[in-house]
Amino acid sequence: MAVPGPEGIVRVETTVDSREGAERVARSLIEHRLAACAQVSGPITSFYRWEGEVQTDEEWMVVAKTSADRVDGLTAHVVEVHPYDVPEVVAVPVTRGNASYLSWVGDETRGGGTA
């Protein structure tokens, strides 16, 4: 099935340095209706360069599903509540899937503002 609506559904990922922090970010996205659902998984091991040095850290991933027109608000919210100076926020469009599920994601993110 195709994605409902003109903007579609987006999968947004971020990583956080603790399970508790990832759960706070995920819950906050749902409470503010910026995402219909969010999963926390991990730990994962991340390798990256920061301030000129190669870093290795244990992190937890948050994957949120939202409407495309909510991505800017979701991104701003993650930047505000995230413990990192420069949090990863990567959005990937969902091009196909269960039409009922995708409609539910769209419906859940239509409330705007806070819950």
HELIX and SHEET records of a PDB file:
HELIX    1   1 ARG A   19  GLU A   31  1                                  13    
HELIX    2   2 ALA A   68  ARG A   70  5                                   3    
HELIX    3   3 VAL A   71  VAL A   81  1                                  11    
HELIX    4   4 ALA A   99  GLU A  108  1                                  10    
SHEET    1   A 4 CYS A  37  TRP A  50  0                                        
SHEET    2   A 4 GLU A  53  SER A  67 -1                                        
SHEET    3   A 4 ILE A   9  VAL A  16 -1                                        
SHEET    4   A 4 VAL A  90  VAL A  94 -1                                        
END                                                                             
